[in-house]
Amino acid sequence: MNFKIHRGTNEIGGSCVEVWTENTGIVIDLGLPLVNPDKTQFNSSELKGKSTADLIKSEILPSIPGLDDGKYEILISHAHQDHYGLLGYYSQKCKVHLGKATHEIIKLSGVFTPSKTSIPNSVYFESGKKFKINDITITPYLMDHSAFDAYAFLIQADGKSLFYSGDFRTHGRKGKAFEWFKKTIKISVDYLLLEGTTVGNNSHQSVTETELEANFIEIFKKTQGINVVYTSGQNIDRLVTIFRACRRTGKKMVIDFYIASVLKVLKDFASIPYTSDKFNELSVFFPKFLCNKAKKNGNEKYMNQFRDYKCDKDTIKQDYKDIVILMRPSMIGFNKVVKDIGEGSFIYSMWKGYLRDIKTAEFIKTFKSAGFNYEYVHTSGHADSKALQDMVDATNPKYIVPIHTFAKDQYASLFPSRTIKMVNDGDVISV
């Protein structure tokens, strides 16, 4: 068995790993780059109007002949763009193995974002259940991550083993998944491809989602006006954290119909703030730009299914002291209504790196200028140093290969008793 990391040995994002034997080939993730080779931010508009051949020539899309002819099969670890964003260039030709909930999220993203990824040849797997692609055996393991339905993979062939950690953590609301994994895996692997997003960032033990819940409760209690939260609509752990804090402080959680749609499609996969066909303690608002987009694309059903839970601008003005509303920069009309209230807290609940984005910075600045208190309440979606060590202990690898990191040179000091295999993009490793 051989493997090649096409992207990820020197950067976070754009993950893509090829694994093959004499008879079979697979690709784990086909992610969109987050940065250019010079570490500047990657502009996804570069994909517009480009063919597969164009993107391979510009080295945005990895060149993997087994994908071109449809002989390879693809594994997708989770529904973050840096792990599946280039999938659409091959998903019509190849079988794509992924979690069912992951597929639902990808389909919904195609409705609400420019990302259009059709997966006609989907095959669903389940955590802990082995499946084979010819002579390669794959065991997916559900992981705790900021993305819902995220997996690591144990790959076995020719008497050898490779473990792909994917993106994971242990301090979220699915920490028990990792405990189950540690008890279940019964093999010392040959190679561990270990994500290191937080390596180099003094990744001490991370704040848990439960601790964040307490932070939100404290802010909601002390805030005299409205509470505005800027967070990812697909970070289900965070949505649950905010919902629980609202429930414990008597606040009404108000979300737009995109987030409501995310909760609805995932309601059969986890205990989240959506029960049967009705919401509990939630209200939904309808930003103009989202409504116009839904109408233009014939997706009115995503609006209409939540009409009974509508929270309009007048309601927000009247009941603002009892409201926690999740907002984004693009919600211009509702942003103005909320800012005009003139009192409250603005809570930023995402990675601080996004603050470098001009629109994000301006969005926050306008609320500060309107007199809102600024609060930062967040924890990483990725493994801290303790979680990384726990993964190493669980898999007991002969070799650790840094991936999904900007700081692979620091792995040796992080794991002094282990052998670190320093690999670059494009290197072929025989297991």
C-alpha positions in Angstrom: 0.0 0.0 0.0 1.2 3.5 -0.9 0.0 7.0 -0.2 0.7 10.5 -1.4 -0.5 13.7 0.2 -1.3 16.0 -2.7 -2.0 19.0 -0.4 -1.8 19.5 3.4 1.8 18.8 4.5 2.6 22.6 4.7 -0.8 24.2 5.1 -4.2 24.1 6.7 -6.9 23.4 4.2 -7.2 21.9 0.7 -6.8 18.4 2.2 -6.3 15.6 -0.4 -4.6 12.2 0.2 -4.3 9.4 -2.5 -3.9 5.8 -1.3 -3.4 2.9 -3.6 -2.4 -0.7 -4.0 -1.5 -2.7 -7.1 -5.2 -3.1 -7.8 -7.1 -0.3 -6.2 -7.0 3.5 -5.6 -8.9 5.8 -3.4 -8.7 9.5 -2.5 -9.5 10.9 0.9 -11.0 14.4 0.7 -10.8 16.8 -2.2 -10.7 20.1 -0.4 -10.6 23.7 -1.5 -7.4 25.5 -0.6 -7.6 28.1 2.1 -4.3 29.8 1.2 -2.1 30.3 -1.9 1.5 28.9 -2.0 2.7 32.3 -0.6 0.2 31.8 2.4 -2.1 34.7 1.2 -5.8 34.0 1.3 -7.1 31.8 -1.6 -9.8 33.5 -3.6 -12.4 30.9 -4.6 -13.5 33.1 -7.5 -10.5 31.7 -9.3 -12.6 28.6 -9.9 -15.3 30.4 -11.9 -15.4 29.4 -15.5 -12.4 27.1 -15.2 -12.4 23.5 -16.5 -10.9 20.6 -14.7 -7.8 20.8 -17.0 -7.4 24.5 -16.3 -7.4 23.9 -12.5 -5.0 21.0 -12.8 -2.6 23.2 -14.9 -2.8 26.0 -12.3 -2.2 23.4 -9.5 -5.4 24.2 -7.7 -6.8 20.8 -8.4 -4.5 17.8 -7.8 -3.7 15.7 -10.8 -4.8 12.2 -10.1 -5.4 10.0 -13.2 -7.6 7.5 -11.3 -10.1 10.3 -10.8 -10.1 11.3 -14.5 -11.2 7.9 -15.7 -13.5 7.1 -12.7 -11.5 4.1 -11.5 -10.7 5.6 -8.1 -13.3 6.0 -5.4 -13.5 9.0 -3.0 -13.9 9.3 0.8 -15.1 12.6 2.3 -14.4 13.1 6.0 -16.8 16.0 6.6 -18.7 18.9 5.1 -16.2 21.7 5.4 -15.2 23.2 2.1 -11.5 22.7 2.7 -12.2 18.9 2.7 -14.8 18.6 -0.1 -14.8 21.9 -2.0 -13.2 20.4 -5.2 -15.3 17.3 -5.2 -17.7 18.5 -7.8 -15.0 18.2 -10.5 -15.0 14.4 -10.1 -18.2 13.4 -8.3 -20.0 12.7 -11.6 -17.5 10.0 -12.5 -16.5 8.4 -9.2 -18.3 6.7 -6.3 -18.2 9.0 -3.3 -18.3 7.4 0.2 -19.5 9.8 3.0 -21.8 10.0 6.0 -25.5 10.5 5.2 -25.7 13.7 7.3 -22.6 15.0 5.6 -24.3 14.6 2.2 -27.4 16.4 3.5 -25.3 19.4 4.6 -23.5 19.5 1.2 -26.8 19.4 -0.6 -28.1 22.3 1.5 -25.0 24.3 1.0 -25.7 24.1 -2.7 -29.0 25.8 -2.1 -27.8 28.7 -0.1 -24.2 29.2 -1.3 -22.3 29.4 -4.6 -21.0 25.9 -3.9 -22.7 23.5 -6.3 -21.6 19.9 -5.6 -23.8 17.1 -7.0 -23.0 13.6 -5.8 -25.1 11.2 -7.9 -22.8 8.2 -7.0 -23.0 8.5 -3.2 -22.4 5.5 -0.9 -23.1 6.0 2.9 -21.0 4.5 5.6 -21.5 4.2 9.4 -19.1 4.8 12.3 -17.2 1.6 13.3 -18.6 -0.5 10.4 -15.9 -1.8 8.0 -16.4 -1.7 4.2 -14.2 -2.8 1.3 -13.2 -1.1 -1.9 -11.7 -4.1 -3.7 -8.6 -5.0 -1.6 -8.7 -1.9 0.6 -10.6 -2.2 3.9 -11.9 1.1 5.4 -13.3 1.7 8.9 -14.8 5.1 9.5 -14.8 6.5 13.1 -17.1 9.4 14.1 -15.1 12.2 15.6 -15.9 15.3 17.7 -15.4 18.4 15.4 -17.0 21.7 14.8 -18.4 20.1 11.6 -21.4 17.8 12.1 -20.8 14.1 11.1 -17.0 14.2 10.9 -15.0 11.1 10.5 -11.5 9.6 10.7 -10.5 6.6 8.6 -8.5 3.5 9.3 -7.2 2.2 5.9 -5.9 -1.4 5.7 -4.4 -3.3 2.8 -1.5 -5.6 2.0 -1.1 -6.3 5.8 -0.4 -2.6 6.4 -2.4 0.2 8.0 -2.8 3.9 7.6 -4.9 6.1 9.9 -6.2 9.5 8.7 -7.3 11.6 11.7 -9.3 14.1 9.6 -10.3 17.1 11.6 -11.1 16.3 15.2 -11.2 17.5 18.8 -12.3 16.2 22.2 -13.6 19.3 23.9 -16.9 19.7 22.0 -20.3 18.1 22.6 -19.4 14.8 21.0 -16.4 14.0 23.2 -17.9 10.7 24.0 -17.3 9.7 20.4 -13.6 9.8 21.0 -13.8 7.8 24.2 -15.7 5.2 22.3 -13.1 5.3 19.5 -10.3 4.7 22.0 -12.0 1.6 23.4 -12.9 0.3 19.9 -9.7 0.6 17.9 -7.6 -2.5 18.4 -4.6 -1.9 16.2 -1.3 -0.2 16.3 -1.1 1.5 12.9 1.9 1.8 10.7 1.3 5.5 9.7 -0.8 8.1 11.4 -1.7 11.2 9.3 -2.3 13.6 12.1 -4.0 17.0 11.7 -2.2 19.8 13.5 -4.3 22.9 13.0 -3.5 24.2 16.5 0.1 23.2 16.6 2.3 26.3 16.9 -0.5 28.3 18.6 0.4 27.4 22.1 -2.5 24.9 22.0 -3.1 24.4 25.8 -6.2 22.5 26.8 -9.1 24.1 25.1 -12.3 25.6 26.6 -15.2 23.2 26.3 -18.6 23.9 24.8 -20.1 23.4 28.2 -17.8 26.2 29.5 -18.8 28.4 26.6 -22.4 27.8 27.6 -21.7 29.3 31.0 -20.0 32.3 29.3 -23.1 32.9 27.1 -25.4 32.6 30.2 -23.4 35.2 32.0 -23.5 37.6 29.1 -27.2 37.1 28.5 -28.0 37.8 32.1 -26.0 41.0 32.3 -27.0 42.5 29.0 -29.7 45.1 29.3 -30.6 45.1 25.6 -30.6 42.7 22.7 -27.9 40.0 22.3 -26.4 39.6 18.8 -24.3 36.5 18.0 -22.1 36.1 14.9 -21.4 32.4 14.5 -21.4 29.7 11.8 -24.8 28.4 10.8 -23.3 24.9 10.4 -21.5 24.7 13.8 -24.2 22.6 15.4 -22.4 22.3 18.7 -22.3 26.1 19.0 -26.0 26.4 18.0 -26.9 23.9 20.8 -24.7 25.8 23.2 -26.5 29.1 22.4 -29.9 27.4 22.5 -29.2 25.9 26.0 -28.0 29.3 27.3 -31.2 30.9 25.9 -33.3 28.3 27.6 -31.6 28.8 31.0 -31.9 32.6 30.8 -35.5 32.8 29.4 -34.3 34.3 26.1 -35.8 33.6 22.7 -33.3 32.4 20.1 -34.0 34.0 16.7 -32.4 32.5 13.6 -32.7 33.0 9.8 -34.3 30.4 7.6 -31.0 29.1 6.3 -29.9 28.1 9.9 -33.5 26.8 10.4 -33.1 24.6 7.3 -29.7 23.2 8.6 -31.4 22.2 11.9 -34.3 20.6 10.1 -32.2 18.4 7.8 -30.1 17.2 10.7 -33.0 16.6 13.2 -33.0 12.9 12.5 -29.3 12.5 13.2 -28.9 14.1 16.7 -30.6 15.8 19.6 -30.7 19.4 18.4 -33.1 22.4 18.8 -35.7 20.9 16.4 -38.4 18.4 17.4 -40.7 16.5 15.1 -42.2 19.1 12.7 -42.2 22.1 15.0 -39.6 24.3 16.7 -39.4 24.7 20.4 -38.4 28.1 21.8 -37.1 29.3 18.4 -38.2 32.0 16.0 -37.2 32.5 12.4 -36.5 35.7 10.4 -36.3 36.2 6.7 -33.5 38.5 5.4 -34.4 40.1 2.1 -31.3 39.0 0.2 -31.9 35.3 1.2 -35.6 35.5 0.2 -34.7 37.1 -3.1 -32.2 34.4 -3.8 -34.6 31.6 -2.8 -37.3 33.0 -5.2 -34.8 33.5 -8.0 -33.6 29.9 -7.8 -37.1 28.3 -7.2 -36.3 27.4 -3.6 -39.3 29.1 -1.9 -40.0 25.9 0.0 -37.0 26.7 2.2 -38.7 30.0 3.2 -42.3 28.8 3.4 -41.7 25.9 5.7 -40.9 28.3 8.5 -43.6 30.9 8.0 -45.5 29.8 11.2 -42.4 30.8 13.3 -41.8 34.2 11.8 -40.1 36.9 13.8 -40.4 40.3 11.9 -38.6 43.6 12.5 -41.5 45.0 14.6 -41.3 42.0 17.0 -37.5 42.5 17.3 -38.0 46.2 18.1 -40.7 45.4 20.7 -39.2 42.3 22.4 -35.5 43.1 22.0 -34.6 42.6 25.7 -35.7 39.0 25.5 -34.0 38.2 22.2 -30.8 36.5 21.2 -30.4 36.9 17.4 -27.9 35.2 15.2 -26.7 37.6 12.4 -24.2 37.9 9.6 -22.9 40.9 7.6 -25.1 40.2 4.6 -28.3 40.7 6.6 -28.4 44.4 5.9 -32.0 45.3 6.6 -32.2 43.4 9.9 -28.7 44.6 10.9 -30.0 48.2 10.7 -33.0 47.4 12.8 -30.9 45.8 15.5 -28.2 48.5 15.5 -30.9 51.2 15.8 -31.9 49.6 19.1 -28.7 51.1 20.4 -28.1 48.8 23.4 -27.0 45.3 23.9 -24.1 42.9 23.4 -22.4 41.8 20.2 -20.8 38.4 20.6 -18.3 37.1 18.1 -18.2 33.3 18.2 -15.8 32.2 15.4 -12.1 31.9 14.7 -10.3 35.2 15.2 -8.6 34.8 11.9 -11.8 35.8 10.1 -11.5 39.2 11.7 -9.0 40.0 9.0 -11.8 40.0 6.5 -12.8 43.5 5.6 -16.6 42.8 5.6 -16.4 41.1 9.0 -14.3 43.8 10.6 -16.7 46.5 9.3 -19.8 44.5 10.5 -18.4 44.4 14.0 -17.3 48.0 13.9 -20.8 49.2 13.1 -22.2 47.5 16.2 -19.4 48.8 18.4 -20.1 52.3 17.1 -23.8 51.9 17.9 -22.9 51.4 21.5 -23.0 47.6 21.8 -20.6 45.8 24.2 -18.2 43.5 22.3 -17.7 40.0 23.6 -15.6 37.1 22.3 -16.9 33.6 23.1 -15.3 30.8 21.1 -13.3 27.6 21.2 -11.5 25.8 18.4 -13.0 23.1 16.3 -9.6 21.3 16.3 -7.6 19.2 18.6 -5.5 20.8 21.3 -2.1 19.3 22.4 -3.8 16.8 24.8 -6.2 15.6 22.2 -3.4 15.1 19.7 -1.5 13.1 22.3 -4.6 11.0 23.0 -4.9 10.2 19.3 -1.3 9.1 19.2 -1.8 6.9 22.3 -4.9 5.4 20.8 -3.4 4.5 17.4 0.2 3.8 18.6 1.8 4.5 15.2 5.2 3.5 14.0 5.3 6.9 12.2 3.4 10.2 12.6 3.0 12.3 9.4 2.0 15.9 9.9 -0.9 17.1 7.8 -3.4 20.0 7.8 -0.8 22.2 9.6 1.5 25.2 9.2 3.8 23.9 11.9 5.0 20.4 11.0 8.5 21.2 12.4 7.0 21.4 15.9 5.6 17.8 15.9 9.0 16.4 17.1 8.9 18.5 20.3 5.2 17.7 20.8 5.8 13.9 20.5 9.4 13.4 21.6 9.1 9.6 22.0 7.7 9.1 18.6 9.1 8.9 15.1 8.0 11.8 12.9 8.0 11.2 9.2 8.5 14.6 7.4 6.7 14.5 4.1 6.1 17.1 1.5 3.2 17.4 -1.0 3.7 14.9 -3.8 6.0 12.5 -2.0 5.2 8.9 -2.5 5.4 6.8 0.7 5.3 3.0 0.6 3.7 1.8 3.9 
